Amino acid sequence: MNSSRIVQIFALFWLCQQSGCALTGKGDVVAMRYFSPEQPALQHPAPSGQHFELQLGQVASASHLDERIAYRLSSSEMAFYDDRRWAELPEVYLRRALERELFEQRGLERLVSGTAPMLEVELTGFEELRGKNSKARVTLSFRLRDERRSLLERSINVEREVTEQAGRDPAERLAATLADTLNEAVLEVGAAVTAELAAASRSASVAAPQ
């Protein structure tokens, strides 16, 4: 080993000692905690009468939404907790909530192929809003389309204050409030989609030759 290489190694060793890097010191171990923002679906009677067909297409999320639990300090500044993670990707929770709302609660008939209208959803916000009163926020956009055109396009923003809950620490309260907020946003999606399917069905009936 030449002298310049030895000097580089000793320089690296000295820098690690000064900064407490992992090569020379153990450091503090972060105890990771995992949460699941899922609550029982909001119960409401399935609509009677006609049953509408629907395909559930892509349910995606913005690129910054992953297992890390996010919080927002302002409209332009976002950060992530070092010791808190979702057990699954937020878009997974969104898809399950949509499936419960649309096909179990509202009784829509799920098609996996064919010409039924398709619903596509993107989750764009799933975070804590820090401030005097911390809030949970869920934002999403969705599109209902058929094989030719877009029937409905809408964005939804739902915010809920994170309140005190006996026996729960701040992280647990945030997860529970985000679960409620997600359910509320999905309920709005379900109501809008069902209303549009009903309107499309009425229009088709009127347009059909007698």
C-alpha positions as CSV (number, residue, x, y, z in Angstrom):
1,M,0.0,0.0,0.0
2,N,1.5,3.4,-1.0
3,S,2.0,6.3,1.4
4,S,-0.8,8.4,-0.2
5,R,-3.3,5.6,0.3
6,I,-2.3,5.3,4.0
7,V,-2.7,9.1,4.5
8,Q,-6.2,8.9,2.9
9,I,-7.3,6.1,5.3
10,F,-6.0,8.0,8.4
11,A,-7.7,11.1,7.2
12,L,-11.0,9.3,6.8
13,F,-10.6,7.7,10.2
14,W,-10.0,11.1,11.8
15,L,-13.0,12.6,10.1
16,C,-15.2,9.8,11.4
17,Q,-14.0,10.3,14.9
18,Q,-14.9,14.0,14.7
19,S,-18.4,13.5,13.2
20,G,-19.3,10.3,15.1
21,C,-19.9,8.3,11.9
22,A,-21.1,4.7,11.9
23,L,-17.5,3.4,11.3
24,T,-16.3,4.4,14.7
25,G,-19.3,5.0,16.9
26,K,-22.6,3.2,17.5
27,G,-24.8,6.3,17.6
28,D,-28.4,6.3,18.6
29,V,-30.5,3.5,17.2
30,V,-33.9,4.8,15.9
31,A,-36.8,2.6,17.1
32,M,-39.0,2.4,14.1
33,R,-42.8,2.4,14.7
34,Y,-45.3,1.2,12.1
35,F,-48.9,2.4,11.7
36,S,-52.0,1.4,9.7
37,P,-54.4,4.2,8.9
38,E,-57.5,2.0,8.5
39,Q,-60.8,2.2,10.3
40,P,-64.1,0.5,9.8
41,A,-65.9,1.9,6.7
42,L,-68.6,4.5,7.3
43,Q,-71.9,2.5,7.2
44,H,-74.7,3.7,5.0
45,P,-77.4,1.8,3.2
46,A,-76.7,0.6,-0.3
47,P,-78.9,2.4,-2.9
48,S,-81.9,0.5,-3.9
49,G,-83.2,0.1,-7.4
50,Q,-80.8,-0.1,-10.3
51,H,-77.3,-1.5,-9.9
52,F,-74.6,0.1,-11.9
53,E,-71.5,-1.5,-13.3
54,L,-68.0,0.0,-12.7
55,Q,-64.4,-0.9,-13.3
56,L,-61.8,0.3,-10.7
57,G,-58.7,1.2,-12.7
58,Q,-55.4,2.6,-11.5
59,V,-55.2,3.8,-8.0
60,A,-51.9,5.6,-7.7
61,S,-50.2,8.2,-5.4
62,A,-47.8,11.1,-5.9
63,S,-44.1,10.2,-6.0
64,H,-43.4,11.6,-2.5
65,L,-46.0,9.4,-0.8
66,D,-44.3,6.2,0.4
67,E,-44.0,4.4,3.7
68,R,-42.6,7.4,5.4
69,I,-45.2,9.5,7.4
70,A,-45.2,13.0,6.1
71,Y,-45.9,16.3,7.8
72,R,-46.1,19.8,6.3
73,L,-44.8,22.9,7.9
74,S,-46.1,25.2,5.2
75,S,-47.5,25.1,1.7
76,S,-44.0,24.8,0.3
77,E,-42.1,22.8,3.0
78,M,-42.6,19.1,3.8
79,A,-40.6,16.7,5.9
80,F,-40.9,13.1,7.1
81,Y,-40.7,11.5,10.6
82,D,-37.5,9.5,11.1
83,D,-39.2,6.9,13.4
84,R,-42.7,6.5,11.9
85,R,-43.7,4.5,8.9
86,W,-46.9,3.2,7.3
87,A,-47.1,-0.5,7.3
88,E,-48.1,-0.3,3.6
89,L,-48.0,2.3,0.9
90,P,-50.8,4.9,1.3
91,E,-52.2,4.0,-2.1
92,V,-52.9,0.5,-0.9
93,Y,-55.1,1.9,1.9
94,L,-56.8,4.1,-0.6
95,R,-57.6,1.2,-2.9
96,R,-59.0,-1.0,-0.1
97,A,-61.2,1.9,1.1
98,L,-62.5,2.5,-2.4
99,E,-63.3,-1.2,-2.9
100,R,-65.2,-1.3,0.4
101,E,-67.1,1.9,-0.4
102,L,-68.0,1.2,-4.0
103,F,-68.6,-2.5,-4.1
104,E,-69.6,-3.5,-0.5
105,Q,-71.3,-0.4,0.8
106,R,-72.9,1.0,-2.4
107,G,-73.5,-2.3,-4.1
108,L,-72.0,-1.4,-7.4
109,E,-71.2,-4.4,-9.7
110,R,-67.5,-4.7,-10.2
111,L,-66.4,-5.5,-13.8
112,V,-62.8,-6.4,-14.6
113,S,-63.2,-6.0,-18.4
114,G,-65.7,-4.8,-20.9
115,T,-67.3,-1.4,-21.5
116,A,-68.4,-0.3,-18.1
117,P,-67.2,3.1,-16.9
118,M,-63.7,3.1,-15.3
119,L,-62.7,5.0,-12.2
120,E,-59.0,6.2,-11.8
121,V,-57.8,7.8,-8.7
122,E,-54.6,9.6,-7.6
123,L,-53.7,10.3,-4.0
124,T,-51.8,13.6,-3.9
125,G,-51.7,14.4,-0.2
126,F,-51.7,12.2,2.9
127,E,-50.1,14.1,5.7
128,E,-50.1,16.0,8.9
129,L,-50.5,19.8,8.8
130,R,-48.5,21.2,11.7
131,G,-49.7,24.4,13.3
132,K,-51.4,25.6,16.5
133,N,-53.9,22.9,16.0
134,S,-52.4,19.9,14.1
135,K,-54.6,18.5,11.3
136,A,-54.7,15.5,9.1
137,R,-55.1,16.1,5.4
138,V,-56.1,13.9,2.5
139,T,-56.2,15.2,-1.1
140,L,-56.9,13.2,-4.2
141,S,-58.2,13.6,-7.7
142,F,-60.3,11.2,-9.7
143,R,-61.6,10.6,-13.1
144,L,-64.6,8.6,-14.3
145,R,-64.5,7.8,-18.0
146,D,-66.0,5.5,-20.5
147,E,-64.4,4.1,-23.7
148,R,-64.8,7.5,-25.5
149,R,-64.8,10.4,-23.1
150,S,-64.4,11.6,-19.5
151,L,-67.6,11.6,-17.6
152,L,-66.5,13.3,-14.4
153,E,-63.2,14.8,-13.1
154,R,-62.9,16.2,-9.6
155,S,-60.4,17.0,-6.9
156,I,-61.2,16.5,-3.2
157,N,-59.5,17.9,-0.1
158,V,-60.5,16.8,3.4
159,E,-58.9,18.1,6.6
160,R,-59.6,17.0,10.2
161,E,-58.2,18.3,13.4
162,V,-56.1,15.8,15.4
163,T,-57.8,15.8,18.8
164,E,-56.8,14.4,22.1
165,Q,-57.7,10.7,22.6
166,A,-57.4,8.9,25.9
167,G,-54.6,6.3,25.9
168,R,-53.1,7.3,22.6
169,D,-49.9,9.2,21.9
170,P,-49.6,11.9,19.2
171,A,-48.5,9.4,16.5
172,E,-51.4,7.1,17.2
173,R,-53.8,10.0,17.2
174,L,-52.5,11.2,13.8
175,A,-52.8,7.7,12.3
176,A,-56.4,7.4,13.5
177,T,-57.4,10.8,12.3
178,L,-55.8,10.2,8.9
179,A,-57.9,7.0,8.7
180,D,-61.1,8.9,9.4
181,T,-60.1,11.6,6.9
182,L,-59.3,9.0,4.2
183,N,-62.7,7.4,4.8
184,E,-64.4,10.8,4.5
185,A,-62.7,11.5,1.2
186,V,-63.6,8.1,-0.2
187,L,-67.2,8.6,0.8
188,E,-67.2,11.8,-1.3
189,V,-65.8,9.9,-4.2
190,G,-68.4,7.1,-3.9
191,A,-71.3,9.6,-3.7
192,A,-70.1,11.5,-6.8
193,V,-69.4,8.4,-8.9
194,T,-72.8,6.9,-8.0
195,A,-74.6,10.1,-8.9
196,E,-72.8,10.3,-12.2
197,L,-73.6,6.7,-13.1
198,A,-77.2,7.2,-12.3
199,A,-77.3,10.4,-14.4
200,A,-75.6,8.5,-17.3
201,S,-78.1,5.7,-17.0
202,R,-81.1,8.1,-17.2
203,S,-79.6,9.9,-20.2
204,A,-79.1,6.5,-22.0
205,S,-82.7,5.6,-21.2
206,V,-84.0,8.9,-22.7
207,A,-81.9,8.5,-25.8
208,A,-82.8,4.9,-26.4
209,P,-85.4,4.5,-29.3
210,Q,-88.9,3.7,-28.1
